[in-house]
Amino acid sequence: MKNTANKPKLDVKKVVLAYSGGLDTSAIVPWLKENYGCEVIAFAADVGQGADELEGLEEKAIASGASECHIVDLKEQFVKDFIYPTITTGAVYEDDYLLGTSMARPIIAQAQVDIARKVGADALSHGCTGKGNDQVRFEGAFAALAPDLPVIAPWREWDMVSREDLLDYLASRNVKTSSSATKIYSRDANAWHISHEGGELENPWNAPSKEVWTMTVDPEDAPNTPELVSVVFDKGGLTHVNGKALSPYNVLVALNRIGAAHGVGRIDIVENRLVGMKSRGCYETPGGTIMMKAYKALECLVLDKSAFKFREQIGLEYAHVMYDGRYFTAINDSLLAAANSFAQLVSGEVVIKLYKGNATVVQRQSPNSLYSEDFATFGADDVYDQSHAEGFIRLFSLSSRISHMNKQK
């Protein structure tokens, strides 16, 4: 139970709520009207979560008490302006997580602010809990884009603490919901991935059951014959799949379909949340896994040692910037600019073999390749004088020699 008795109520007349149609936001609509006496406008972002998630959403929002429901198609922009740039940084959070939920939050928050300005709202609201990362991601974006608009976070105010509480609340107000008290998993989907939490996953000793996974084929049940997929990049952007030119979003749709059929892109991790606790989650990112591996394969061809090392450092830092919801910040802009400078060299074709959950790079070529068979060969060559290596090694190890001599003194 929360003690909010001493917290003054905001004087708001019109609130834009980030609305999904799930149990939480279905309850938030009437709760906002009752507790703030305000008009509630529902906003939903189509970031590729699937037509099933959006079907009947407007009707559901109106039925729960919203005066309007705006559904904004952000799929192409999400992939082109948020996913592709993140790929160029090589960002992977804590070695495994490809940042699917994290990447979607800034574009959703940005569109929510745009709707608020359009309808003349004087407040924003979301259904994030006080335990998670998303509250920080949304409110960090709101602070950067609309610091004048106060934010109402019901999970930090109301006294409801369980699914049963929410269901009882909706039932008492005759608001219909498809949710039930027996729902096991908490899921979040978009074009890049789907995440799974809750149920048996709350105990890290429990292996995920088959019911957890919804996007990819079990690798054990995947085809016994490998499949090769060709992808083409142009200055960091993926433009072709198996020789066919596709838009950024349709590239991802195609690779998701191909990768999912081979069980590619499953991970099971315990991660450090921004708020301090650890959480266990399972993620499915089939197309993203293929894209990240292909991109790195080209980077290995076109970036020299120092450049690639710096790009790795960018990726490590950017993973935390994105995960922590610091998208609309100077450090975000700086890191993306640095990664984009390297991405101008990342053009070429990569072939990846998909088999039983694995995605393995087997071929790569680029017009900007620094790889030279003439220099790298183990056979005879006419371009490299091996005797030159002696002087290089003496200079490269000079500090070690001096250190040893000092110790001898």
Buried (B, 14 or more C-beta within 10 A) or exposed (E): EEEEEEEEEEEBEBBBBBBBBBBBBBBBBBBBBEBBEBBBBBBBBBBBBEEEBBEEBBEBBBBBBBBBBBBBBBBBBBBBBBBBBBBBBBBBBEEEBBBBBBBBBBBBBBBBBBBBEEBEBBBBBBBBBEEBBBBBBBBBBBBBBBEEBBBBBBBBBBEBEEBEEBBBBBEEBEBEBEBEEEBEBBBBBBBBBBBBBBBBBEEEEEEBEEEBBEBBBEBEEBEEEBBEBBBBBEEBBBBBBBEEEBEBBBBBBBBBEBBBBBBBBBBBBEBBBBEEEEBBBBBBBBBBBBBBBBBBBBBBBBBEEEBBEBBBEBBBBBBBBBBBBBBBBEEBEBBBEBBBEBBEBBBBBBBBBBBBBBBEBEEBEBEBBBEEEEEEEEEEBEEEEEEEEEEEEEEEEEEEEEEEEEEEE
